[in-house]
Amino acid sequence: MKNILLTGASGFLGSALAHHWVRAGYKVSVLLRPESAAARIVDLMNNIQLYRCSGDDEVLSAIGKVAPDYIVHTACSYGRAGENLIHIFDANVRFGLLLLEGASRLDKQVTFLNTGTILDSSVSSYAMTKNSFSNLGSLQARWGDRGVQFINVALQHMYGPGDDKSKFTTYVIGSCIDNVERLRLTSGIQERDFIYVEDVVSAYDVILSNVSSFACAEEIEVGYGDAVSVKSFVELVHSMTASKTLLEFGAVPCRANEAMLLVADISRLRSLGWTPTISLKVGVQKIIDKDYVI
């Protein structure tokens, strides 16, 4: 039985992983901040061990009690709610380093599966801090504690039912379903790799089941493996929802340093027997069916 310590279970990906691993019969322990809402996992309370930790000592103590074989780190701060840089740094760098410290104190081999980003560090404080931690974790695994294996997941644009309404995919779908008067957008020529949350969960499963094939520090890309223009995505949603919303492409400038093409190389995952199963059209329909009534 896999013994997993999970962070970020109050969020979209973390809660999906928690539900999947509980169904699979794994031992799942969850770290949450005292103020974090547990609504996404309230139905799992009898099947998980929950630790609410407010300080370093409590985090380290929880790790010692759980003695996990795997630490799966999905907690982060995007900075979308007005968080200052100190808060973003604490969530995206310092907390991860604390988890690594706790893992290094265990007298056993631990695999640390980190949820990274494909964004360039120059794009935002979120990207800068996420990449900083990924680099530090990799460095520690290579030159520090050899008891901790560090696998960084370079995750593409994940989407699915129940995701935060501020996310681009859910924002576009909600706007089209609500028939807002107009939707101001960039030119939409940027190409993105959209991957459905169930495919992300299955990718994490495959990685955990094959950690022996990974180096002490390694990065693996997770995505659908195909690039779709933002404009094509928006037009697909607009058509599927029969929306009356006016699409104003070009009304908003692209962000500074925005990448025009982001797509995963999933050959490594395919070599482990994984393949994505949910197409973009099917995934969008699942969101419409589960989150909205048209």
C-alpha positions as CSV (number, residue, x, y, z in Angstrom):
1,M,0.0,0.0,0.0
2,K,1.3,3.4,-1.0
3,N,1.8,5.8,2.0
4,I,1.3,9.3,0.6
5,L,1.5,12.7,2.3
6,L,-0.4,15.2,0.2
7,T,-0.4,19.0,0.3
8,G,-2.9,21.3,-1.4
9,A,-5.8,18.9,-1.0
10,S,-8.1,21.9,-0.5
11,G,-7.4,22.9,-4.1
12,F,-8.5,21.6,-7.5
13,L,-5.7,19.1,-8.3
14,G,-5.0,18.1,-4.7
15,S,-8.6,17.2,-4.0
16,A,-8.8,15.2,-7.2
17,L,-5.7,13.2,-6.3
18,A,-7.0,12.6,-2.7
19,H,-10.3,11.2,-4.0
20,H,-8.5,9.0,-6.5
21,W,-6.0,7.6,-4.1
22,V,-8.5,6.9,-1.3
23,R,-10.6,5.0,-3.9
24,A,-7.4,3.1,-4.8
25,G,-7.0,2.0,-1.2
26,Y,-3.8,4.0,-0.5
27,K,-2.9,5.5,2.9
28,V,-3.5,9.2,2.4
29,S,-2.4,11.9,4.9
30,V,-3.1,15.5,4.2
31,L,-1.4,18.7,5.4
32,L,-3.6,21.8,5.5
33,R,-3.1,25.3,6.9
34,P,-5.6,26.1,9.8
35,E,-7.4,28.6,7.6
36,S,-7.7,26.4,4.5
37,A,-11.2,25.3,3.6
38,A,-11.7,21.5,3.4
39,A,-15.0,21.6,1.5
40,R,-13.5,19.7,-1.5
41,I,-12.4,16.7,0.7
42,V,-15.1,16.8,3.5
43,D,-16.4,13.4,2.2
44,L,-13.0,11.9,2.8
45,M,-12.6,12.8,6.5
46,N,-13.1,9.2,7.6
47,N,-10.6,7.9,5.1
48,I,-7.7,10.2,5.4
49,Q,-5.4,11.5,8.2
50,L,-5.7,15.3,8.3
51,Y,-3.0,17.5,9.9
52,R,-3.7,21.2,10.2
53,C,-0.3,22.8,10.7
54,S,0.3,26.4,11.6
55,G,4.1,26.4,12.1
56,D,7.3,24.7,11.1
57,D,7.4,22.4,14.1
58,E,3.9,21.2,13.5
59,V,4.7,20.5,9.8
60,L,7.9,18.6,10.7
61,S,6.1,16.7,13.4
62,A,3.3,15.6,11.0
63,I,5.9,14.4,8.5
64,G,7.6,12.4,11.2
65,K,4.3,10.8,12.3
66,V,3.2,9.9,8.8
67,A,6.7,8.7,7.6
68,P,5.5,8.8,4.0
69,D,7.0,6.9,1.1
70,Y,5.8,9.7,-1.2
71,I,5.3,13.4,-0.6
72,V,3.0,14.9,-3.3
73,H,3.2,18.7,-3.3
74,T,0.4,20.5,-5.0
75,A,0.0,23.5,-2.6
76,C,0.8,26.9,-4.1
77,S,-0.1,30.6,-4.2
78,Y,-0.9,32.1,-7.6
79,G,-1.0,35.6,-6.2
80,R,-4.4,36.2,-7.8
81,A,-6.1,37.3,-4.5
82,G,-3.8,40.2,-3.8
83,E,-1.2,38.2,-1.8
84,N,2.1,40.0,-1.4
85,L,5.4,38.7,-2.5
86,I,6.3,37.4,1.0
87,H,3.2,35.3,1.1
88,I,3.8,33.9,-2.4
89,F,7.4,33.1,-1.5
90,D,6.4,31.4,1.7
91,A,3.8,29.2,-0.1
92,N,5.8,28.4,-3.2
93,V,9.4,28.2,-1.9
94,R,9.7,28.1,1.9
95,F,6.9,25.6,2.5
96,G,8.4,23.2,0.0
97,L,11.8,23.5,1.5
98,L,10.3,22.7,4.9
99,L,8.7,19.6,3.4
100,L,12.1,18.5,2.0
101,E,13.7,19.1,5.4
102,G,11.1,16.9,7.0
103,A,11.6,14.2,4.4
104,S,15.4,14.3,4.9
105,R,14.9,13.7,8.6
106,L,13.2,10.3,8.0
107,D,15.4,7.3,8.1
108,K,14.1,6.0,4.7
109,Q,13.9,6.7,1.0
110,V,11.2,9.3,0.1
111,T,10.0,10.3,-3.3
112,F,9.1,14.0,-3.5
113,L,6.7,14.7,-6.4
114,N,6.5,18.4,-7.0
115,T,3.9,20.2,-9.0
116,G,5.9,22.7,-11.0
117,T,5.1,25.1,-13.8
118,I,5.9,25.4,-17.5
119,L,5.9,29.2,-17.3
120,D,9.1,31.2,-17.7
121,S,10.2,32.8,-14.5
122,S,10.0,36.3,-16.0
123,V,6.2,36.0,-16.5
124,S,5.1,36.4,-12.8
125,S,6.1,36.1,-9.2
126,Y,4.2,32.8,-9.2
127,A,6.3,31.4,-12.0
128,M,9.5,32.9,-10.5
129,T,8.9,31.3,-7.1
130,K,7.7,28.0,-8.4
131,N,10.8,27.6,-10.6
132,S,13.0,28.7,-7.7
133,F,11.7,25.8,-5.6
134,S,11.9,23.3,-8.4
135,N,15.6,24.2,-8.9
136,L,16.4,24.1,-5.2
137,G,14.6,20.7,-4.8
138,S,16.5,19.3,-7.7
139,L,19.8,20.6,-6.3
140,Q,19.2,19.1,-2.9
141,A,18.4,15.7,-4.3
142,R,21.6,15.7,-6.4
143,W,24.0,17.2,-3.9
144,G,22.3,17.1,-0.6
145,D,20.3,14.3,1.0
146,R,20.5,11.2,-1.2
147,G,17.5,9.8,0.7
148,V,15.1,12.1,-1.1
149,Q,14.3,11.6,-4.7
150,F,12.9,14.8,-6.4
151,I,10.6,14.5,-9.4
152,N,9.3,17.8,-10.8
153,V,6.1,17.7,-12.8
154,A,6.1,20.4,-15.5
155,L,2.3,20.6,-15.7
156,Q,0.6,22.2,-18.7
157,H,-2.8,24.0,-18.7
158,M,-5.0,21.7,-16.6
159,Y,-8.8,22.1,-16.6
160,G,-11.9,20.3,-15.5
161,P,-15.2,20.5,-13.6
162,G,-15.1,22.3,-10.3
163,D,-12.0,24.4,-11.0
164,D,-11.6,27.9,-9.7
165,K,-13.8,30.4,-11.6
166,S,-10.8,32.7,-12.1
167,K,-9.0,30.2,-14.3
168,F,-9.0,31.0,-18.0
169,T,-10.9,27.9,-19.1
170,T,-13.7,28.2,-16.6
171,Y,-13.9,31.9,-17.0
172,V,-14.4,31.5,-20.8
173,I,-16.9,28.7,-20.4
174,G,-18.9,30.6,-17.7
175,S,-18.9,33.8,-19.7
176,C,-20.2,32.1,-22.8
177,I,-22.9,30.1,-21.0
178,D,-24.0,33.3,-19.2
179,N,-24.1,35.1,-22.6
180,V,-22.2,38.1,-21.3
181,E,-22.4,40.9,-23.7
182,R,-18.8,40.8,-24.8
183,L,-15.6,38.9,-24.0
184,R,-12.5,41.0,-24.3
185,L,-9.5,38.8,-25.3
186,T,-6.0,38.9,-26.7
187,S,-5.5,38.0,-30.3
188,G,-5.6,34.4,-29.3
189,I,-2.7,33.3,-31.4
190,Q,-0.9,31.9,-28.3
191,E,-0.9,28.1,-28.4
192,R,-1.6,26.1,-25.2
193,D,-1.6,22.4,-24.2
194,F,-4.9,21.7,-22.4
195,I,-5.1,18.6,-20.3
196,Y,-8.1,17.3,-18.4
197,V,-7.8,16.8,-14.7
198,E,-8.5,13.1,-14.9
199,D,-5.6,12.6,-17.2
200,V,-3.4,14.6,-14.9
201,V,-4.4,12.3,-12.0
202,S,-3.6,9.2,-14.1
203,A,-0.2,10.7,-15.0
204,Y,0.6,11.2,-11.3
205,D,-0.4,7.6,-10.7
206,V,1.9,6.3,-13.4
207,I,4.8,8.4,-12.1
208,L,4.4,7.1,-8.5
209,S,4.2,3.5,-9.8
210,N,7.5,3.9,-11.7
211,V,9.7,6.0,-9.4
212,S,12.4,3.4,-9.6
213,S,12.9,4.3,-13.3
214,F,13.6,7.9,-12.4
215,A,16.9,9.5,-11.5
216,C,17.5,11.1,-8.1
217,A,16.4,14.4,-9.6
218,E,14.4,14.5,-12.8
219,E,11.7,16.6,-14.5
220,I,8.8,15.1,-16.5
221,E,6.4,17.0,-18.7
222,V,2.6,16.4,-18.3
223,G,0.1,17.6,-20.9
224,Y,-2.1,16.3,-23.7
225,G,0.8,16.7,-26.1
226,D,-0.9,18.9,-28.6
227,A,-1.0,22.7,-28.9
228,V,-4.3,24.5,-29.5
229,S,-4.5,28.2,-30.1
230,V,-6.4,30.2,-27.5
231,K,-8.6,31.5,-30.2
232,S,-9.6,28.0,-31.3
233,F,-10.3,27.1,-27.7
234,V,-12.6,30.1,-27.2
235,E,-14.4,29.5,-30.5
236,L,-14.9,25.9,-29.6
237,V,-16.5,26.8,-26.3
238,H,-18.6,29.6,-28.0
239,S,-19.9,27.1,-30.5
240,M,-20.6,24.3,-28.0
241,T,-22.6,26.6,-25.7
242,A,-24.4,28.3,-28.6
243,S,-23.4,31.5,-26.9
244,K,-24.5,35.0,-28.0
245,T,-21.4,36.6,-26.4
246,L,-19.4,38.9,-28.7
247,L,-15.8,37.7,-28.9
248,E,-13.5,40.6,-29.1
249,F,-10.1,39.1,-30.1
250,G,-7.3,41.7,-29.9
251,A,-9.0,43.9,-27.4
252,V,-6.4,43.0,-24.7
253,P,-2.7,43.0,-25.2
254,C,-0.6,39.9,-24.5
255,R,1.3,39.9,-21.2
256,A,4.9,40.9,-21.2
257,N,7.1,37.9,-21.8
258,E,4.2,35.7,-22.7
259,A,5.1,32.5,-24.4
260,M,3.4,32.0,-27.8
261,L,3.8,28.2,-27.7
262,L,3.5,25.9,-24.7
263,V,3.2,22.2,-25.4
264,A,4.4,19.1,-23.4
265,D,6.7,16.5,-24.7
266,I,4.9,13.4,-23.3
267,S,7.3,10.8,-24.8
268,R,8.7,10.0,-21.3
269,L,5.2,9.4,-20.0
270,R,4.2,7.3,-23.0
271,S,7.3,5.1,-22.4
272,L,5.8,4.3,-19.0
273,G,2.5,3.2,-20.5
274,W,0.5,6.4,-20.0
275,T,-1.6,8.2,-22.6
276,P,-4.2,11.0,-22.3
277,T,-7.8,9.9,-22.9
278,I,-9.9,13.0,-22.7
279,S,-10.0,15.3,-25.8
280,L,-10.5,19.0,-25.4
281,K,-14.0,18.8,-26.8
282,V,-15.0,16.0,-24.5
283,G,-13.4,17.8,-21.6
284,V,-15.3,21.0,-22.2
285,Q,-18.5,19.1,-22.5
286,K,-17.8,17.4,-19.1
287,I,-17.4,20.8,-17.5
288,I,-20.7,22.1,-19.1
289,D,-22.6,19.0,-18.0
290,K,-21.2,19.0,-14.4
291,D,-20.9,22.7,-13.6
292,Y,-23.7,24.4,-15.5
293,V,-27.3,23.9,-16.6
294,I,-28.0,25.3,-20.0
